[in-house]
Amino acid sequence: MAEQQENRTPTIVATVTALWVLSYIAVGARFWGRFVGDSKLWWDDWLILLAAVMLVPALTADLIECHLGAGKHVQAVVQDHPGNIVHFLKAIYAGEIFYPPIIVCIKCSILTLYYRLFGIRKGIARVCHVLLGMTVAWGIATLLPAGFQCKPVHVAWDPTSTRNECFKLRPYLVGTNVANVLLDCAILVTPLYPVWQLQLPRAKKVLISGIFVLGACETAFSIVRLVELTSLDISDVTWDYLPPIIWSTVEICVGMFCACLPVMAPLVPKFMRGRSGPKEPYDYSSFGPTNTARVTNGFAKQEFDRLEDDTAGLVLGRDHQLSIRQTTNIDVHEEGSIALHTMA
């Protein structure tokens, strides 16, 4: 009897609320960093904004689940509010629908940021295109089965159903999340090669790589979520769903925060100047190339402008400001080929 009175609802509410605030602070800092750095908004920014918009109904569903009994044993919920189970299962269904598009937007935001920075390299551009296609395909392959997991659909939130009309939930969750983790790992290593091709001191390369790795650190939480889903048992549905609710929220919100992290660099020198007195002006052209040649190829010019417009400041310099100083000479030959010469 005492076991049935266990209540972990406050844990879910505190976790969801704190991570919701954290992710929105990160998105706000991202756009403020763009403004401070006088940078144009591009696909990576709009995609993370779309993820932030979809986060509202997703996390609202989590909080509704808490109101309906998430974190309590199902026997206690049925005893006090028997009608809550149907609404709880509807909220779970809604969360399953919103999860894939949010994750897709976060991954695509990271990939388009890589394309914005390194897309002038054809190899990296191709890798980004392939991973973008795979990410969208994963999102569709995850969303459609979640939406039509039962036939008819309303069986998904019918507590009296034996779910014989539904596909097996655990193989679906494990299969889609294994693919999710593999995609995360591919995204994780994508920027490392172009970073290590820069003519910079090894310590700076390590720092830049570390920041991009942090930008994709949702991989760790995807793995934790996968482990939790492999052991999911929904016989005590309102109690057993607590780990998936928490780790799905952690994966999404921390993913949004980490995706915004590389773009927050222009805010760091501004903050540090306010604390420790005036310093040298921030060099916003640090990660973008310096245009030392006329680029006549339209596509190359577009890629060049994207890289030049993006904010810099990914490495701590001696004055504790974030800066990378490099110059890229672009030579356009008569036949239309382009040669890049990067100098630290």
Secondary structure, 3 states (H helix, E strand, C coil): CCHHHCECHHHHHHHHHHHHHHHHHHHHHHHHHHHHCCCCCCHHHHHHHHHHHHHHHHHHHHHHHHHHCCCECHHHHHHHCCCHHHHHHHHHHHHHHHHHHHHHHHHHHHHHHHHHHHCCCHHHHHHHHHHHHHHHHHHHHHHHHHHCCECCHHHHHCCCCCCCCECCHHHHHHHHHHHHHHHHHHHHHCCHHHHHCCCCCHHHHHHHHHHHHHCCCHHHHHHHHHHHHHCCCCCCHHHHCHHHHHHHHHHHHHHHHHHHHHHHCCHHHHHHHHHHCCCCCCCCCCCCCCCCCCCCCHHHHHHHHHHHHCCCCCCECCCCCECCCCEEEEEECCCCCEEEEEEC
